[in-house]
Amino acid sequence: MLKPFEVHVQASALAAFRPQLTGVEWEALQANAVQARDLMAGRTCWNVSSTARGGGVAELLPRMLAYARGAGVDTRWMVVRGTPAFFRITKRLHHALHGSRGDGSPLGAAERACYEEVLRDNAEELLVLVRPGDVVLLHDPQTAGLAPTLTAAGARVVWRCHIGSDTLDAEVARAWGFLAPDLAAARLAVFSRAAYVPPLLADRSVVIAPSIDIFAVKNQPMAPEVTRAILGHTGLVGLAPDASEPIFTRTDGVPARVSRGADIVRLGSAPAPDMPLVVQVSRWDPLKDPVGVLRGFALLLRESPGLRAELVLAGPSVTSVADDPEAAATLEAVIAAWREQPHFLRQRVHLACLPMVDPEENAAIVNALQRHAAVVVQKSLREGFGLTVTEAMWKARPVVASAVGGLLDQVRHEVDGLLVRDPGDLPALAVAVRRLLDDPVLAARLGTQAHEHVRTRFTAARHLSDLVALLQRLDARVERGAWAGHLM
């Protein structure tokens, strides 16, 4: 029998935000904390997801829950378990909601039966914990099937969809058809963009953009010499003889050392510490199009062989993310595309699987890599919301992103980054990257403006205020028995 497990999250005080906020912003955050405590008095807010590490949801939840607990709200996190067949089905749904066929496998009666069986097992354990009146946030397609059971038990169920498509095509419709019986039981649904809301949820949808935690290990300040030391010890760049110790600070304030190395496919040596790096950090997912990034960079070097730059494509260890069965195949496709390149190109492209045994160590490595990057790329074919883009923008790095999905909300073209209109346009990607490499003044201006854009729109302080408004509307809906309007 499959049973979910709990991820324990320590509370974090909201006081950390005070230096980052204006007086008015700080007062609003404190008022929201009071409202949240009042609204949830005597109740628990449960978050249910499908993995505790790897991917945007696992990045987002721990710190948001920590701040909610710091505000005095009993917030807990459960992770469902599934079989390989279940996760193949949910990955197929993930692709379909983006408007992609994925592996093209069916979403019929047999798949529906497998999906229901796995979630029925998980629901039995959750029913022991969830009490009537509790709020349950179910995250993404993997958990949507829990809604009917938990609603019947008296919980106030909200489904949080972190992905979507701006257009309703046959694949998107197929996914919504599969999920519709379960979503009928959710009181509200939350989306990252209004364009992702399907007709079946139009009368009870809420729009809340995701955020990053600016105090997390992945986003904490890091001195350049420490950045180089961490990258040198992991093998991502050459290790200088006089390198500093690769030290970072854990969430609990305790210093720690990066001890593990990255698993890297490369030809020859690591980049020199002063080599400009073009970097994409993402899951090994075909919708992130790492093969396209590689080929776009190869085009750039063929046109400008003397350009001083190298490419790092980095993602998590492929065995570390339980709900992503495509990771290994995607990495193999990237390696195959790398092998197709001529010798001089392979010497300047590095494929890195980052260690995931210690999530905070992994976060420190990603932090160092993003801070060291001359250009950060996110060439997604589809994207609900690109957390790695917002992380890089917070670090004042110049970014090049595809003009798709949530990336359109995150990056303002020519203001705080560059957008490539067609994600399949490799020459346009090459031109945008070359432009930032050639023009440090432009790169610095975009990076500075990007940092401020994130500070005002994409931090946990703003996100917490949106979640308080969600709780208010959820209670109002329960009282009225109807929903009238959207939180935009």
C-alpha positions in Angstrom: 0.0 0.0 0.0 1.3 3.4 -0.9 1.4 6.0 1.9 2.3 9.7 1.7 5.0 11.0 3.9 5.4 14.3 5.7 8.2 16.8 5.1 8.8 18.7 8.3 9.4 22.5 7.9 10.8 24.8 10.5 9.2 28.2 11.0 11.0 31.3 9.7 10.4 34.7 11.2 8.9 37.3 8.9 11.3 39.9 10.4 13.9 38.9 7.8 11.9 40.8 5.2 12.0 44.1 7.0 15.3 45.4 5.5 14.0 44.5 2.0 10.7 46.3 2.3 9.5 49.9 2.4 7.7 51.0 5.6 4.3 50.6 3.9 5.2 47.2 2.6 6.4 46.0 6.0 3.2 47.2 7.7 1.1 45.4 5.0 3.1 42.1 5.6 2.5 42.3 9.3 -1.2 43.0 8.8 -1.4 39.9 6.5 0.2 37.8 9.1 -2.5 38.8 11.7 -5.2 38.1 9.2 -3.8 34.7 8.3 -3.7 33.7 12.0 -7.2 34.8 12.5 -8.5 33.0 9.4 -6.8 29.7 10.3 -7.2 29.7 14.0 -7.8 26.1 15.1 -7.3 24.8 11.6 -4.4 23.3 9.6 -3.4 24.2 6.1 -2.1 21.1 4.3 0.0 21.2 1.1 0.1 18.0 -0.9 2.6 17.5 -3.7 4.3 14.6 -5.5 8.0 15.1 -4.7 10.0 16.7 -2.0 12.9 17.7 -4.2 13.6 18.7 -7.8 11.3 21.0 -9.8 9.5 24.2 -9.1 6.9 23.0 -6.5 9.5 21.4 -4.3 11.5 24.7 -4.6 8.6 26.9 -3.8 6.9 25.0 -0.9 9.4 24.7 1.9 10.2 28.4 2.3 6.6 29.5 1.8 5.5 27.1 4.4 8.3 28.2 6.7 7.1 31.8 6.5 3.4 30.8 7.0 4.5 28.9 10.1 6.5 32.0 11.2 3.3 34.0 10.8 1.6 31.6 13.3 -0.3 29.4 10.8 -0.2 25.6 11.3 1.0 24.7 7.8 2.1 21.2 6.9 3.5 19.4 3.8 2.6 15.9 2.6 4.2 14.1 -0.4 2.3 11.4 -2.1 3.9 8.2 -3.3 3.3 6.6 -6.6 4.3 3.7 -8.9 6.4 4.1 -12.1 3.2 3.7 -14.1 1.4 6.4 -12.1 4.3 8.9 -12.7 4.3 8.1 -16.4 0.7 9.0 -16.6 1.1 12.2 -14.6 4.1 13.2 -16.8 1.9 12.6 -19.8 -0.7 14.9 -18.2 2.1 17.4 -17.5 3.0 17.6 -21.2 -0.7 17.7 -22.3 -1.5 20.6 -20.1 1.4 22.4 -21.8 -0.1 21.5 -25.2 2.5 18.9 -25.9 2.0 15.2 -26.8 4.9 14.1 -24.7 5.4 10.4 -25.3 2.0 10.2 -27.0 0.8 7.5 -24.7 -3.0 7.2 -24.1 -5.0 8.8 -21.3 -7.9 6.3 -21.3 -9.8 4.1 -18.9 -6.8 2.0 -18.0 -4.7 5.0 -17.2 -7.6 6.5 -15.2 -7.9 3.3 -13.2 -4.2 3.3 -12.3 -4.3 7.0 -11.4 -7.3 6.5 -9.1 -5.8 3.4 -7.4 -2.6 5.1 -6.4 -4.4 8.2 -5.0 -6.9 6.0 -3.2 -4.1 4.4 -1.3 -2.6 7.8 -0.4 -6.0 9.2 0.5 -6.5 6.6 3.2 -3.5 8.0 5.2 -4.4 11.6 4.6 -7.9 11.0 6.0 -6.4 10.1 9.3 -4.7 13.6 9.5 -7.0 16.0 7.7 -9.9 17.3 9.8 -13.2 19.0 8.7 -12.6 22.7 8.1 -8.9 22.3 7.3 -7.6 23.8 4.1 -5.9 21.5 1.6 -3.8 22.8 -1.3 -3.3 20.1 -3.9 -0.4 20.8 -6.2 -0.5 19.9 -9.9 -2.0 16.9 -11.8 -0.4 14.3 -9.6 -2.6 15.2 -6.6 -5.8 16.4 -8.2 -7.5 13.0 -7.8 -7.4 13.5 -4.0 -10.0 16.3 -4.2 -13.2 14.3 -4.1 -12.2 12.2 -1.0 -10.9 15.1 1.0 -13.8 17.4 0.1 -16.2 14.6 1.2 -14.3 14.5 4.5 -15.1 18.2 5.1 -11.8 19.8 4.0 -11.8 23.0 2.0 -9.9 21.8 -1.0 -8.0 24.1 -3.4 -6.2 22.8 -6.5 -3.0 24.7 -7.4 -1.9 24.3 -11.0 1.6 25.5 -11.7 1.6 24.8 -15.4 -0.6 25.5 -18.4 -1.0 26.7 -22.0 -2.2 30.0 -23.4 -4.2 28.2 -26.0 -6.7 25.4 -25.8 -5.7 22.7 -28.3 -6.6 19.0 -28.5 -3.8 17.9 -26.0 -4.8 20.5 -23.5 -8.5 19.5 -23.8 -7.5 15.8 -23.4 -5.8 16.6 -20.1 -8.7 18.7 -18.7 -11.0 15.9 -19.7 -9.0 13.4 -17.7 -8.9 15.7 -14.6 -12.4 17.1 -14.8 -14.1 14.4 -12.5 -11.7 15.3 -9.7 -11.6 19.0 -10.2 -15.3 19.3 -9.8 -14.8 18.6 -6.1 -12.3 21.5 -5.6 -13.8 24.7 -4.2 -11.2 26.9 -5.9 -8.4 26.5 -8.4 -5.2 28.6 -8.5 -3.3 29.3 -11.6 -0.1 31.3 -12.4 -1.6 33.1 -15.3 -5.2 34.0 -16.3 -4.6 32.5 -19.8 -4.2 29.0 -18.2 -7.7 28.9 -16.7 -9.9 26.3 -18.6 -13.6 26.9 -19.2 -14.5 24.2 -16.6 -12.9 26.2 -13.8 -13.7 29.7 -15.1 -16.2 30.4 -12.3 -13.9 29.5 -9.4 -10.3 30.4 -10.5 -7.7 32.5 -8.7 -4.6 33.9 -10.3 -1.5 34.0 -8.1 2.0 34.3 -9.6 4.7 32.1 -7.9 7.7 33.7 -6.1 11.2 33.0 -4.9 12.5 33.1 -1.3 15.2 35.7 -1.4 16.7 34.4 1.8 17.0 30.8 0.7 20.4 29.2 0.3 19.9 29.4 -3.4 19.5 33.2 -3.3 21.6 34.2 -0.4 24.5 36.7 -1.1 27.8 35.0 -2.1 31.2 36.6 -2.5 32.8 36.1 -5.9 35.7 34.2 -4.4 33.3 31.8 -2.7 31.4 31.4 -5.9 34.6 30.4 -7.7 35.6 28.1 -4.9 32.2 26.2 -4.9 32.3 25.9 -8.7 36.0 24.8 -8.6 35.4 22.1 -5.9 32.4 20.7 -7.8 34.3 20.6 -11.1 32.2 23.2 -12.9 35.1 25.5 -13.4 38.9 25.1 -12.9 40.0 25.2 -9.3 42.5 27.9 -8.6 45.5 26.9 -6.4 44.7 29.6 -3.9 40.9 29.0 -3.9 38.9 29.8 -0.8 36.9 27.2 1.1 33.6 26.4 -0.6 31.5 27.5 2.3 27.8 28.5 2.4 25.3 29.2 5.2 22.5 26.8 5.8 18.9 28.0 6.5 19.4 27.5 10.2 22.5 29.8 10.1 25.1 27.0 10.5 28.1 27.2 8.0 28.5 24.2 5.8 31.0 23.1 3.1 30.2 21.9 -0.4 31.7 18.5 -0.5 30.2 16.7 -3.4 31.2 17.1 -7.1 29.0 17.3 -10.1 28.7 14.5 -12.6 29.9 16.2 -15.8 30.1 15.2 -19.5 32.8 17.2 -21.2 35.7 17.0 -23.6 38.9 18.3 -22.1 39.3 20.5 -19.1 36.9 22.6 -17.0 36.4 26.3 -18.0 38.9 28.7 -16.6 37.6 30.7 -13.6 37.5 33.9 -15.7 35.8 32.3 -18.7 32.3 33.9 -19.5 29.7 31.2 -19.1 26.3 30.9 -20.7 24.2 28.9 -18.3 20.9 27.1 -18.3 19.8 25.4 -15.1 16.6 23.3 -15.3 15.2 19.9 -14.9 16.1 17.4 -17.6 12.8 17.9 -19.4 12.2 18.1 -23.1 10.0 21.2 -22.6 13.1 23.0 -21.2 14.7 22.3 -24.6 18.3 21.7 -23.5 19.1 20.2 -26.9 17.9 23.5 -28.5 20.1 25.5 -26.2 23.1 23.4 -27.1 22.4 23.7 -30.8 21.8 27.5 -30.5 25.1 27.9 -28.7 26.8 25.7 -31.4 25.4 28.0 -34.0 26.8 31.0 -32.2 30.3 29.5 -32.0 30.2 28.5 -35.7 29.5 32.1 -36.6 32.0 33.5 -34.1 34.6 30.8 -33.4 36.8 33.3 -31.6 34.1 34.3 -29.1 35.3 33.8 -25.5 32.4 31.9 -23.9 31.4 28.4 -22.9 28.1 26.7 -22.2 27.0 24.9 -19.1 23.7 22.9 -19.2 23.0 21.9 -15.6 20.2 19.9 -14.0 19.6 17.6 -11.1 20.9 14.1 -10.8 18.5 12.0 -13.0 17.8 9.5 -10.2 16.8 12.1 -7.7 13.4 13.3 -8.8 10.8 10.7 -8.1 8.0 12.1 -10.3 10.0 12.7 -13.5 10.5 9.4 -15.4 11.7 11.3 -18.5 14.8 12.8 -17.0 17.3 10.1 -18.0 16.0 9.9 -21.5 16.2 13.7 -21.9 19.8 13.7 -20.6 20.7 11.0 -23.0 19.2 13.0 -25.9 21.3 16.0 -24.8 24.5 13.9 -24.7 23.7 12.5 -28.1 23.3 16.0 -29.5 26.6 17.0 -27.8 28.4 14.0 -29.5 27.2 15.2 -32.9 29.1 18.4 -32.5 32.7 18.9 -33.9 35.6 18.6 -31.5 36.1 22.4 -31.0 32.4 22.8 -30.0 32.4 19.8 -27.6 35.3 21.4 -25.8 33.2 24.4 -24.9 30.0 22.7 -23.9 29.6 21.1 -20.4 26.7 18.9 -19.3 26.4 18.7 -15.5 24.2 16.7 -13.2 24.3 18.4 -9.9 24.3 16.3 -6.6 20.9 16.2 -4.8 21.7 14.2 -1.7 21.9 17.4 0.3 19.3 19.8 -1.0 21.0 22.9 0.6 24.3 21.9 -0.9 22.6 21.6 -4.3 21.1 25.1 -3.7 24.5 26.5 -2.9 26.0 25.1 -6.2 23.1 26.5 -8.2 23.5 29.9 -6.5 27.2 29.9 -7.4 26.6 28.9 -11.0 23.9 31.5 -11.6 26.0 34.3 -9.9 29.0 33.3 -12.0 27.1 33.2 -15.3 27.7 35.9 -17.8 24.3 35.1 -19.4 21.5 32.9 -18.0 19.2 31.3 -20.5 15.8 29.7 -20.2 14.8 28.5 -23.7 11.7 26.7 -22.7 9.2 25.5 -25.3 6.5 25.8 -22.7 6.8 27.3 -19.2 4.3 27.7 -16.4 6.6 29.9 -14.4 10.4 29.8 -14.7 11.8 29.9 -11.1 15.4 29.8 -12.3 14.8 32.9 -14.4 13.5 34.8 -11.4 16.4 33.5 -9.3 18.9 34.8 -11.9 17.2 38.1 -12.1 17.3 38.5 -8.3 21.1 38.1 -8.7 21.1 40.9 -11.3 22.2 38.5 -14.0 21.2 39.3 -17.6 18.7 36.7 -19.0 17.6 35.5 -22.3 14.3 33.6 -22.3 11.6 32.3 -24.6 8.6 34.5 -25.0 6.2 31.7 -23.8 3.9 31.3 -20.9 4.9 32.6 -17.5 8.2 33.9 -18.9 6.2 36.7 -20.6 5.2 37.9 -17.1 8.6 37.6 -15.6 10.8 39.2 -18.2 10.1 42.5 -19.8 11.9 42.6 -23.2 14.6 45.2 -23.3 13.8 46.3 -19.8 15.1 43.6 -17.5 16.0 40.9 -20.0 15.8 39.7 -23.6 12.9 37.6 -25.0 13.2 35.4 -28.0 9.8 35.5 -29.8 9.9 32.0 -31.2 11.5 29.4 -28.9 12.5 27.4 -31.9 14.4 30.2 -33.6 18.0 29.2 -32.9 19.6 32.1 -34.8 17.5 34.6 -32.7 18.7 32.9 -29.5 22.3 33.1 -30.7 21.9 36.8 -31.5 20.4 37.6 -28.1 23.2 35.8 -26.2 25.9 37.3 -28.4 24.4 40.8 -27.7 24.7 40.4 -24.0 28.2 38.9 -24.2 29.4 41.8 -26.4 27.7 44.6 -24.5 28.5 44.6 -20.7 26.8 48.0 -20.2 23.5 46.6 -21.5 24.0 43.4 -19.5 24.5 45.3 -16.3 21.6 47.7 -16.9 19.2 44.8 -17.6 20.5 42.9 -14.5 20.0 45.9 -12.2 16.5 46.5 -13.4 15.7 42.7 -13.2 16.7 42.7 -9.5 14.3 45.5 -8.7 11.5 43.9 -10.7 11.8 40.7 -8.7 12.0 42.6 -5.4 8.6 44.3 -6.0 6.7 41.4 -7.8 8.1 38.0 -7.2 9.1 37.5 -3.5 7.4 35.6 -0.7 6.2 38.8 0.9 3.9 39.5 -2.1 3.0 35.8 -2.3 1.9 35.6 1.3 -0.5 38.5 0.9 -2.1 36.8 -2.1 -2.5 33.6 -0.1 -4.3 35.5 2.7 -6.7 36.9 0.1 -7.2 33.3 -1.2 -8.1 32.2 2.3 -10.6 35.1 2.6 -12.2 34.2 -0.7 -12.3 30.5 0.2 -14.1 31.2 3.4 -16.5 33.6 1.6 -17.2 30.9 -0.9 -18.0 28.4 1.8 -20.4 30.8 3.4 -22.1 31.8 0.2 -22.0 28.5 -1.5 -20.9 30.3 -4.7 -18.0 32.1 -6.2 -18.2 35.4 -7.8 -15.0 36.8 -9.2 -11.3 36.3 -9.6 -8.3 37.4 -7.6 -6.1 39.0 -10.3 
